[in-house]
Amino acid sequence: MSALVSIFDITLIVDTICQSLFLHDIQACRQVNKQWSSLFKPHLWSHLKFPSTTTLAHDKIATILDHKHWIRSFTIAGQHIEKISAMGFTHLQELVLYDQNFECSVNYDPVPLDAIVSLIDSNTDLWNLGIDLNRCQYQHNYQPRELSPALMLSIARHPSLRRLVWRVLDGHDNQVFAKCLLYVCQQRQIQELYVFSKEHVNPYCNICDGDCSLAEYYCYPFSLDDEGHLNRLPGLRELKQKVEETPVEQMGSFAFRKLQLTFEFEECYIPLLKSCPDLEEISIDLSGEHGDQAMEVLAGCPTLRGLDLRRGRFDMDYAREVRRFSQLQTVQLPHVSKEQLQVILDSLRKSSQETLEVLCLSLSASPKDVVSIFGSFPNLKEIDFDSVRIYTRDDSGSNSGAYVPGAEDRTLGNCIVRDWDPSQMYRWDETMSDWWDHWTRAKQFMRAISSVYVQESYESVLSPICMRYMYPIKEFMSEKDATDYAKGTGAWARSERRALTVADAKRMADAQQEKADQRIEWRNRKNAQNQVGEQEPEGLGFNEYDEVAVDEPAREYVIAKSRNRHHSSRDKQPSPFRKPFKK
């Protein structure tokens, strides 16, 4: 009698399954048993992220090349794009190219345009592309006037692209950008398009060695009229001619299922929405003069299941608008009063009570209303408050990494996510002090929800829920802290690895606040006394030692050792990220 063979004994089947899984799903599969742990282990290489704090040395490049055939998703900071492009990847399915945000944009040599275009064109199976490369800098920049047309051409000739996320600098996206992007998306039948307007960060000033309020910010608007670009980029002249000759209403049918656009697309809203027969989710700016007409067109869309009203007019009747749609699954509401929220929820109960799955609200909602919402909508899986998300237990799976109502307060630190939601592409320009403020408000909110939920559960049967804090700590770190963490405990560190904790965030927030207070105190004292010769306190700005300590730790160690041989090793201050904090 032949032995039974499981489908998981066939490597090809496992590979096919893993192509549809996120990294956390693969990690969960490895916890089933030893056989699955061995089967799914190579697929941990399927998703790689290289932030600007990671150094791509020769040994790391060799390791990447050894596992090259497993990698299918790359998230790459601008500094590493040229090296990754030179590795010759041809089977990537997801690609995110971004500039990492800190307090100010830092100067480095801009990525060659050929490396960006080659990386996109070489991967013919690519279906998901994220772009966040238009970072304007004080001396160097990506020249967005040439980068954007080159990316438009790459999108227009790509055979398999289905999802596009593009964060565009304020002032660069305009009506020409909107029309050109819609044209290439229609040609390639892209199904998901997300265009975000990205606020600039303060430029890095070489004179002040850091954030300078005197440095001017300016971003050139998108244009197809530059003769130099038209001559250097093959096919751009033909693209310009077709875009100018074809109005949006004559472009034909669009394949969009999910759509999020900025205000600069407003002139295209009406002809675009009329040409999207399969539209399922929409998020556009409804505050302009075409907002009412856009809502009329959307009300006649039979496939619409997701509606975003956060950018509506201040006098919009949200209850009336949601009543016009039936069978909505996702609804995103702006900040409204408690009375308005009750009226909107009543309208949703009449139109979409059995179908609503995701509801987005503001933290101003009362805990009692939040608990009652889960009882009003039987199929509701998630309430999103931006910084906090509440899930039904069945939808979130295991309780690990979540705060359950009635649990001890010390478990709140476990509910902080490590990365942004993969369905989003967040980029923040806030500091660790801002993160701590968000965390303080979120803790109070989750505690209030927990208290009300426990009280209500004694009187009626409630669906089990759990909560998570959706702002990862590492996305709010300063460049120096992020570099220290990457070298001490990151994925490529040789020492003990560990995740960031609330204690880490508190220490970094206090350090930033202390430095800011010292700077303010020094400036006030200088203005009061008008002392010309007084120097700024040490450690408040960027200096040569900080640069050496970050970029050349080995050389600095040799120099320090030769200068301070009489010092004991006990005098050395260890990195705060080397070991976990003691309770």
Secondary structure in CASP SS format (residue, H / E / C, confidence):
PFRMAT SS
TARGET T0000
AUTHOR 0000-0000-0000
METHOD secondary structure of the structure
MODEL  1
M C 1.00
S C 1.00
A C 1.00
L C 1.00
V C 1.00
S C 1.00
I H 1.00
F H 1.00
D H 1.00
I C 1.00
T H 1.00
L H 1.00
I H 1.00
V H 1.00
D H 1.00
T H 1.00
I H 1.00
C H 1.00
Q C 1.00
S C 1.00
L C 1.00
F C 1.00
L H 1.00
H H 1.00
D H 1.00
I H 1.00
Q H 1.00
A H 1.00
C H 1.00
R C 1.00
Q C 1.00
V C 1.00
N C 1.00
K H 1.00
Q H 1.00
W H 1.00
S H 1.00
S H 1.00
L H 1.00
F H 1.00
K H 1.00
P H 1.00
H H 1.00
L H 1.00
W H 1.00
S H 1.00
H E 1.00
L E 1.00
K E 1.00
F E 1.00
P C 1.00
S C 1.00
T C 1.00
T C 1.00
T C 1.00
L C 1.00
A C 1.00
H H 1.00
D H 1.00
K H 1.00
I H 1.00
A H 1.00
T H 1.00
I H 1.00
L H 1.00
D H 1.00
H C 1.00
K H 1.00
H H 1.00
W H 1.00
I C 1.00
R C 1.00
S E 1.00
F E 1.00
T E 1.00
I E 1.00
A E 1.00
G H 1.00
Q H 1.00
H H 1.00
I H 1.00
E H 1.00
K H 1.00
I H 1.00
S H 1.00
A H 1.00
M C 1.00
G C 1.00
F C 1.00
T C 1.00
H C 1.00
L C 1.00
Q C 1.00
E E 1.00
L E 1.00
V E 1.00
L E 1.00
Y E 1.00
D C 1.00
Q C 1.00
N C 1.00
F C 1.00
E C 1.00
C E 1.00
S E 1.00
V C 1.00
N C 1.00
Y C 1.00
D C 1.00
P C 1.00
V C 1.00
P C 1.00
L H 1.00
D H 1.00
A H 1.00
I H 1.00
V H 1.00
S H 1.00
L H 1.00
I H 1.00
D H 1.00
S H 1.00
N C 1.00
T C 1.00
D C 1.00
L C 1.00
W C 1.00
N E 1.00
L E 1.00
G E 1.00
I E 1.00
D E 1.00
L C 1.00
N C 1.00
R C 1.00
C C 1.00
Q C 1.00
Y C 1.00
Q C 1.00
H C 1.00
N C 1.00
Y C 1.00
Q C 1.00
P H 1.00
R H 1.00
E H 1.00
L H 1.00
S H 1.00
P H 1.00
A H 1.00
L H 1.00
M H 1.00
L H 1.00
S H 1.00
I H 1.00
A H 1.00
R H 1.00
H C 1.00
P C 1.00
S C 1.00
L C 1.00
R C 1.00
R E 1.00
L E 1.00
V E 1.00
W E 1.00
R E 1.00
V E 1.00
L E 1.00
D C 1.00
G C 1.00
H C 1.00
D C 1.00
N C 1.00
Q H 1.00
V H 1.00
F H 1.00
A H 1.00
K H 1.00
C H 1.00
L H 1.00
L H 1.00
Y H 1.00
V H 1.00
C H 1.00
Q H 1.00
Q H 1.00
R H 1.00
Q C 1.00
I C 1.00
Q C 1.00
E E 1.00
L E 1.00
Y E 1.00
V E 1.00
F E 1.00
S E 1.00
K E 1.00
E C 1.00
H C 1.00
V C 1.00
N E 1.00
P E 1.00
Y E 1.00
C E 1.00
N C 1.00
I C 1.00
C C 1.00
D C 1.00
G E 1.00
D E 1.00
C C 1.00
S C 1.00
L C 1.00
A C 1.00
E C 1.00
Y C 1.00
Y C 1.00
C C 1.00
Y C 1.00
P C 1.00
F C 1.00
S C 1.00
L C 1.00
D C 1.00
D C 1.00
E H 1.00
G H 1.00
H H 1.00
L H 1.00
N H 1.00
R H 1.00
L C 1.00
P C 1.00
G C 1.00
L H 1.00
R H 1.00
E H 1.00
L H 1.00
K H 1.00
Q H 1.00
K H 1.00
V H 1.00
E H 1.00
E H 1.00
T C 1.00
P C 1.00
V H 1.00
E H 1.00
Q H 1.00
M C 1.00
G C 1.00
S C 1.00
F C 1.00
A C 1.00
F C 1.00
R C 1.00
K E 1.00
L E 1.00
Q E 1.00
L C 1.00
T C 1.00
F H 1.00
E H 1.00
F H 1.00
E H 1.00
E H 1.00
C H 1.00
Y H 1.00
I H 1.00
P H 1.00
L H 1.00
L H 1.00
K H 1.00
S C 1.00
C C 1.00
P C 1.00
D C 1.00
L C 1.00
E C 1.00
E E 1.00
I E 1.00
S E 1.00
I C 1.00
D C 1.00
L E 1.00
S C 1.00
G C 1.00
E C 1.00
H C 1.00
G H 1.00
D H 1.00
Q H 1.00
A H 1.00
M H 1.00
E H 1.00
V H 1.00
L H 1.00
A H 1.00
G C 1.00
C C 1.00
P C 1.00
T C 1.00
L C 1.00
R C 1.00
G E 1.00
L E 1.00
D E 1.00
L C 1.00
R C 1.00
R C 1.00
G E 1.00
R C 1.00
F C 1.00
D C 1.00
M C 1.00
D C 1.00
Y H 1.00
A H 1.00
R H 1.00
E H 1.00
V H 1.00
R H 1.00
R C 1.00
F C 1.00
S C 1.00
Q C 1.00
L C 1.00
Q C 1.00
T E 1.00
V E 1.00
Q E 1.00
L C 1.00
P C 1.00
H C 1.00
V C 1.00
S C 1.00
K H 1.00
E H 1.00
Q H 1.00
L H 1.00
Q H 1.00
V H 1.00
I H 1.00
L H 1.00
D H 1.00
S H 1.00
L H 1.00
R H 1.00
K H 1.00
S H 1.00
S H 1.00
Q C 1.00
E C 1.00
T C 1.00
L C 1.00
E C 1.00
V E 1.00
L E 1.00
C E 1.00
L C 1.00
S C 1.00
L C 1.00
S C 1.00
A C 1.00
S C 1.00
P H 1.00
K H 1.00
D H 1.00
V H 1.00
V H 1.00
S H 1.00
I H 1.00
F H 1.00
G H 1.00
S H 1.00
F C 1.00
P C 1.00
N C 1.00
L C 1.00
K C 1.00
E E 1.00
I E 1.00
D E 1.00
F C 1.00
D C 1.00
S C 1.00
V E 1.00
R E 1.00
I E 1.00
Y E 1.00
T E 1.00
R H 1.00
D H 1.00
D H 1.00
S H 1.00
G C 1.00
S C 1.00
N C 1.00
S C 1.00
G C 1.00
A C 1.00
Y E 1.00
V C 1.00
P C 1.00
G C 1.00
A C 1.00
E C 1.00
D H 1.00
R H 1.00
T H 1.00
L H 1.00
G H 1.00
N H 1.00
C H 1.00
I E 1.00
V C 1.00
R C 1.00
D C 1.00
W C 1.00
D C 1.00
P C 1.00
S C 1.00
Q C 1.00
M C 1.00
Y C 1.00
R C 1.00
W C 1.00
D C 1.00
E C 1.00
T C 1.00
M H 1.00
S H 1.00
D H 1.00
W H 1.00
W H 1.00
D H 1.00
H H 1.00
W H 1.00
T H 1.00
R H 1.00
A H 1.00
K H 1.00
Q H 1.00
F H 1.00
M H 1.00
R H 1.00
A H 1.00
I H 1.00
S H 1.00
S H 1.00
V H 1.00
Y H 1.00
V H 1.00
Q H 1.00
E H 1.00
S H 1.00
Y H 1.00
E H 1.00
S C 1.00
V C 1.00
L C 1.00
S C 1.00
P C 1.00
I E 1.00
C E 1.00
M E 1.00
R E 1.00
Y E 1.00
M C 1.00
Y C 1.00
P C 1.00
I H 1.00
K H 1.00
E H 1.00
F H 1.00
M C 1.00
S C 1.00
E H 1.00
K H 1.00
D H 1.00
A H 1.00
T H 1.00
D H 1.00
Y H 1.00
A H 1.00
K H 1.00
G H 1.00
T H 1.00
G C 1.00
A C 1.00
W C 1.00
A C 1.00
R C 1.00
S C 1.00
E C 1.00
R C 1.00
R C 1.00
A C 1.00
L C 1.00
T C 1.00
V H 1.00
A H 1.00
D H 1.00
A H 1.00
K H 1.00
R H 1.00
M H 1.00
A H 1.00
D H 1.00
A H 1.00
Q H 1.00
Q H 1.00
E H 1.00
K H 1.00
A H 1.00
D H 1.00
Q H 1.00
R H 1.00
I H 1.00
E H 1.00
W H 1.00
R H 1.00
N H 1.00
R H 1.00
K H 1.00
N H 1.00
A H 1.00
Q H 1.00
N C 1.00
Q C 1.00
V C 1.00
G C 1.00
E C 1.00
Q C 1.00
E C 1.00
P C 1.00
E C 1.00
G C 1.00
L C 1.00
G C 1.00
F C 1.00
N C 1.00
E H 1.00
Y H 1.00
D H 1.00
E H 1.00
V H 1.00
A H 1.00
V H 1.00
D H 1.00
E C 1.00
P H 1.00
A H 1.00
R H 1.00
E H 1.00
Y H 1.00
V H 1.00
I H 1.00
A H 1.00
K H 1.00
S H 1.00
R H 1.00
N C 1.00
R C 1.00
H C 1.00
H C 1.00
S C 1.00
S H 1.00
R H 1.00
D H 1.00
K C 1.00
Q C 1.00
P C 1.00
S C 1.00
P C 1.00
F C 1.00
R C 1.00
K C 1.00
P C 1.00
F C 1.00
K C 1.00
K C 1.00
END
